Structures are given as structure tokens and as C-alpha cells.
Amino acid sequence: MKMTRREAVASILIAAGSNTSLFAADEAIGITPTEIKLGQTLPYSGPASSYGVIGKAHAAYFAMINDGGGINGRKITLVSFDDAYSPPKTVEQTRRLVEQEEVALIFGSTGTPTNLAVRKYLNSKGVPSLLLTAGATILTDPKNYPLTMTWQPNYFDEASAYAKRVLQEKPGERIAILYARDDSGKDYAEGFKAGLSDKISLLAEEATYETSDPTVTSQLARLKASGATVFFFHSTPKFGAQILRGIYDLGWKPATFVASVTSSIAGTIEPAGLERAQGIISSAFLKDPNDPEWSDDPEMKAWRAWMAKYNPQGDVNDLLNVNSYAQGAAMVKILERAGSDLSRKNIMSIATNINFRVPLLLPGISLETSRTDYRLIKKVRLMRFEGKRWVLLSE
């Protein structure tokens, strides 16, 4: 009878006289003397396809690492599948990554609803899901899901920061909010409301949308009719561009706050039109390649050289390419620190004891985790869009 790869690995360890448990042998999946195999799902198609650049940038980053000799002689293989931002498709593709491709771990998969759809499955299989491109609070639950860790700042905390800024800059003004009807959108909404605290009565109107909806025109009309002069919204980049065009075309001119996941210049602002984005506020934890403050920054120069050589089709104005570079660097650092023990158990042990920074993080921001706190990035900086770029606001 032909052995599966998993059975072969276990047999080799037993034949060698190892007393390692079968579970430990199972953890060697995805690791060979020459390869570290990672898997991920991203929306290369569908309503959130603009996020597909993330996977392409990850592949380009690992290509650079491999050209430099890899990690202790092992090259990184990234298997990236399209899930079209559809949770059922994510389940199908993730099972394929684990059961057919036999990846060592999941890295950087994108989306809150999609990652939630496979969280229980991956934890039950003992497969780490690291540096996920999502920031919903519900995904950070080390007690019940100890193998799941996100990359982005917590959406709840981010939205709370916007609300507090509103109360400082626009005291007493009526507020409207719009968000996707999913866990990430709900997290942003709850965080914003929490930031308003005892001023919650200022919230004049709120509306939601489905990512499968063709437009949000009716929601915007209702929000404008509320008389709100402050507007906060969360969306995918595609809807973000539509929303910015919509409020402009309605002649509605509220002070606008935009979720960080919607702040891409290439994915949201340029499609909307630069003139429609003037003055909007969002947040960042990464250096912006459009900011002249970083024009002579060594880390930004290294990033531009990488873009030119390894990601020439990528847009240098798209912050997602900066994000993916830093995200890839964090994954590499974790694997390097794991040394010769690349078992899933040891990789997870390293990931839950982080205290370092990676290139392109803003000054004062670093990565830090513990066994009980998986929030990797705990600080952000607010920024305002002016002219053709984002400008950082005071601390």
C-alpha cells in the first residue's frame, strides 16, 4: 500500500528510534530540509479583489528572501488560493491547503468573515494561522483559539480613536456611520460607539451594507438626510471608492473618518478621485511611500528597490504593498527565531512571545505579543489626506 507523505514522516521518526509522539511527527508537515511550505487564501476575484495585491506582494517578498539563501538553507514556498472573499470558498480552499498541499501553517489570509469560517477547523487540526490580514476583535481569542493570530491593529480600538477625535474636533455635532454587515464592520461600529461613551446620543443615524450589494446609494441618501455633519465608514476598497464618490455627488460635506482597511490610495482614493478625498481622516502604523518625510529613509529605499526588482507590476502608491512587505518580514523573523525546530508547536511558541520591530513600521510602533495577549500592533497614528497623499497628524 502506498504511504502518504504524513505516514512516511511518522515512519521515518519511529524507525530512527525516536520517542517523539505521533502528534509531534505530524507537526513536521510542510517542512523539509530544503523547504518551508506556507498557505493562504485571498480574494483574487469577487467584491474584494483589490486585496489580491497582498498575496502577490507576499510572494514577491519571499522570492527576495529565497534569493538570499532562504531561512537557514530552506526556501519558502507560498501556496496562495483564491477564495473570492466567500467564506464557503475559504473553507474549501483551506481544507485543500491543509489536507492536500500539507502546508506547515497558514500565513496572512485576508478577511474577517473568511478567517472566522476556518478558525475552528484550523485549531482542531493543530495548524497555526499567523499574521492574518484582519483585525476584528473576535479573531483575537487566545484562550479558545490559541493557534490564531492577526496582523493588523484591533478594529475596535482603531474606531474608538476616531470617535474620541470627533469629540475633540467636532464637539456636539451629529454623527452618521456606515459599515459592512459582517464581523469586521460590527467591530468597527461597536468600537466607534464605545469611543463616544456618554455622547452616544450624537449618533444620528447608522446604516449597513452587504459586500454582495451592487451599490450603497440609498444608505448614503438616508445618512445625509439625518443632518449629520460627521461621517465614519468602514468598507472594502471597492465600496470605499463608491462611498467617497457618493457623498461628493450628493453635495454632502461631512467631516469624514475612514477605516484603515479602506485607506489605500490606489485601491480607494484614486478610483474615487483625489478631489473627493480631500480632508478625510484615517489611521496608519506604517510609513507611507507618498510621504516626503520618508524619501531618504533607508527602509523606504530598500522597499523601493524591492518593488522595482521583485514586484514591478505592483503600485508604489498602494500602501498594501508596504503592509505586505512588513508582514512578510515579521513572518520571516518568527521562522528565523524558531531555528532548527520548525515544528508547529515551536513556531507558535515564538509567535506568542514577540517583542521586536520590522522595517517600515512608523517610529514608536513595534510588534509585541504574549501568551495571553495576541494583539500584535497596539498603536496607530491618525492621518489626513491632503493633495495627493496622507499626512500624519499630531500624536
N, C-alpha and C positions, 0 to 999 in steps of 0.2 A: 504494500500500500504506500502511495506517495505521501511523504511528510509535508505538512505545511511549514512555512518559514518559522512560525511560532513554536511548533513542535520540535523543529530542528534545533532552535536556540536552546530550548529546555534540555534536549537530549545531550547536547554538547557539554552543558554545565554539569549534568549528572554524571556523564562519562568521565569527566575530568576529576571526579571525586569531590565536587563542591557540595557543601551543605546548605547552599543558598536555596531558599524556598522557591516554589514554582512561581509565586507572585513576583518575586524579585527577578526571576528569569524573564517573566512576562514584561517587566519594565525595560528590558533591553531592546524591545521592539523599536524600530526606527533608527537604531544606532548600529553602525558597523565600524570597522577600523578606518574606513575612508569616508563615511557619510553620516550626516545628521539630517534626518528627514522631518520636515515640519509641514503642517497642513493648515489651510484656512479656507473660509468661504467669504465671498464678497459679491456685491451686486454689479456685475459687469453688464447686465441688462436690466430693464424694468425701470420703475419710477425713481430709483436712487442710483442710477448707473453712473452718475458723476463721481460717486465714491470709488469706482473701479480703478481710478488712478492710484489708489492706496496700494493695491496688490501689485500693480506694475512697478511702483517705486520700491516696494519691499524686495521684489525680485532683483531690481537693479542694485539695491544696496548689498544684498547677499552676493551678487556677482562680483562686486568690488572686494568683499571680504574673501571670497574664494580665490580671486586672482592674487591676493596677498598671502595665500597659503592656507586659508580657512581657519578653523579653530583647532589648534593642536593637531594639525595634519588632516583633520576631517573637513570635507566640503559640505556646505549647507545646500540641501535640495528642498525647494519650496513647492509644494503641490497646492495650487490655488484654483478652487472651483467656483463657478458662477451659481449663486442662489437666487438671483433676481429680487432680493430683499423680500423673499416669500418664506415664512417660517416652515411650511411643509417641505419646500425645496431644500432649505437649510438642513432639515433632519435627514433627508435622503442623501445629500452630498456629504454631510458629516459622517454618517454611517459608512459611506464609501471610503472616506479618508481613513477611518479607524479600522474597518474590517477588511478592506481590500488593499488600500495603499499602505496600511500599517505604519502610520506616522508616529513619531515619538511624542508629539504634543501638538496642540492647536495654538497658532500664533496670530494675533491681530485680526481675527474675524470681525466683520463690521456689522453693527446694528444692535439695538436693544431687543426688539421682538425676536430677531433671528437667533441671537445668542441665548435668550431665555428658552427658546424652543428646544435647545440641545443641552442645556446646562445639567439637567438631571441625568441624562444619558451618559455624558462625558464623565461626570463624577462617579457614576456607578461602574464605569469601565476603568476607572483609575487613570484617566487621561487628563493631564493638566491643560487648562485653557489660559494662556498668558497674554497680557498686554492687549486685551481685546479693545477694538476701536469702538468703544461705547463708554458712557459714564453714568448710566442710571443707577441710583442708589440700590435698587433691588438686586443688581448684579454683584454687589459687594456684601457678601454674607459668609464670612469665613467659618462660622460655626456650622452651618448647614451645608455649605458648598465649598469645602476647603481647597478645591482644585481650580477655582475660577477667580481670575484677577483681571480687572480692567486697566486700561492705559490712561484714559482721559480724566480730567478733573471731574468731581462729582457734580452732576447736573443740578441737584437740589441746592448745593452751596453756591454754585455759579448764579443761579436765578435769584437767590436771596440777596446776593451782592448787587444785582441790578435794581432790585426793589429798594434797597437802602440808599442807592444813589439817587433814585427817583425822589425819595422823601427828602433828600438833602437839596436837590436842584429844583424840584418842582413841587414844593410842599402845598398840599391842599388840592392839587389838580386831579381831575378824573382820569381813570386808567382803563384801558382795554387790553385784553390778551387773547392770542390765538395760538393754538398748538395742535400737534398731531394727536389723534386719538389712539395712542399706544403708550407703553410704559415709560418711554423716554419723555414724551410730551407731558404726561401726567406728572412726572418727576419735576420737570421744569415749572409746571403750573403750581404744584404744591410748594416748591422752594420759593417762588415769587410771592405767593400769598403769605408764607411764613415770614418773609422779609418785610412785608407790610405791617405785620404784627397788629397792633391795636388800631391801625389806619386802614384795615381791610375794607372799610366802608367806601374808600376811594375807588375800589374796583367797580366800575360802572357796568362793564359787560365782558363776557368771555365767550369764545367760540372754539370749536374743534373741527378737524377735517380728517378724512381717511386718505392714506397715501395713494389709494386707487381712484380717488376723486379726480375728475378732469380739471376742475377749477375751484377756487375759493372766493369767487366774485361775490356771491350772496353773503358770505360771512363778513367780508370786508365792508360791504354796504351797511350791514347791521351794526358793526363795531363803530363805524363813523357816526351813525345815527344816534349812538349813545351819548354823544357830546364829549367823548374822551379826548384829551389833549396829550396824553401819553400812551404809547403803544409798545407792548412787548410781544415778540413772536418767536416760536420755535418751529423749524421745518427742515426738510431736506433741501439741498441747494436748488433743485429744480423749482420747488414751490416757493423758496425764498425769493428767487428772481421774479416770479409771478406776483408775489405779495408786494414787493417794492414797486413794481410797475403799477399794480392795482391801486395802492394808496396814492401814488402820484397822479394817476389818471382820474381818480375820484376828487382830486383837489383837496384831499385830507392831508394836513401837515402836522401830525403829532410828533413829539419828541420820541424817537423810535429806538428801542433796545432790541438787539438781535442775538439769539443764542449762538454760542461759539461754533456749533456744528453747521451753522448756516452762513458763516462769515467769509467764506472763500471768495477772493476777488475773481478768480477765473470761473468758479462754479456758480456763483450767485450774483455778484455785483456787476461784472461786465455784461452778462446776459440781460440784466435788468436795465443797464445803462448807468454810467457813472453819475450823471446828474441826479438820478433818482435815489442815490445812496448817500448824498452829502449830509454829514452830521449824525448819521446813525452810530450807535454805541454798541460795542460787543466786548469780548474779553479774549485774552491770549496768555499762553505760557511759553510761547516760542518766539524766537526772533523772526521778524518779517523781512523777507528779501527786498521788499519795496521801500523799506525804511532806510534813508541815507545814513542813519546813525550806525548801521552795521556794514557800510560799504567797505571799510578796511578791516573788518573783524576777521581774524584768522579762521574761525569756524565757518563763517559765511563764505569765505573764499574757498575753503575746502568743499563746501556744499556745492558751490557753483561749478567747481572743477568736476565734481562727481556728476552733476546734472549734464554737463557737456559731454562727458565720456561714456557714462553708463545709462543715462536717462534722457537722451537728446530729444525724444519726442514729447517729453514732459514740459509743462508750462512753468516757467520760472516765477510767474506771478501767483501760482496756486500754492497756498500755504499747506495743502495736503501733502505736497512733495517734501516740505520741510518736516512736517509731522511724521511722515513715514520714515524719513532718514533718522530722526531721533529715536523713533520707536524701534527700528532695526538695530540701532546702536545699543539700546537697552537690552534687547534680546541677546545680542552677541556678548555683552558684558556678563549677563547671567550665565550663559553657556561656558564662557571662559572661566568664570569663578567656580563652576562645577568641576573643573579639572578633568581628571581621568574617570570620575564617577558620573556618567551621564544617565544614570537611572532616573526614572520619573520622580522617585522619592527625593533624590538629592537635588535635582533641578528645582523642585518645588520648595525644598528647604532653603535654597539660595534665594529664590524669588520672594520668599516671605521674610527675608532679613536684609533688605536693601537699604543702603544709605550712600548714594553717590549721585553724580550728575552726568549727563551725556551732552554731546555737542548740540548747540542751537537752543537750549533752554534759556529763557530770559534770566538776567542776573538776579540772584536771590531765590531762585527756584531750583529745587533738586528733587530727586526721587527717594522716597523713604517708605518702607513697609515694616510691619511686624507680624507676629503670629496672629494677633487679634485685630489688626488694622491693615486692610489690604488697599486702602486709598493711596495710590502711588504719588499723585500730584495734589498737594493740598493748598496751593496758592495760585492765583491768577492776577493779571493786570488788566484793568479796563482800558479800552482804546476807542477813538472816534475816527470815522472815515472822513478824510479831508482831501479834496482834489482827486488824486489817483491812488492814495494809499491810506493805511491805518496809522494813526498817530497815538502813541501811548499817553494816557492821562497820568496825573499825579498818583503816587502810591495809594 
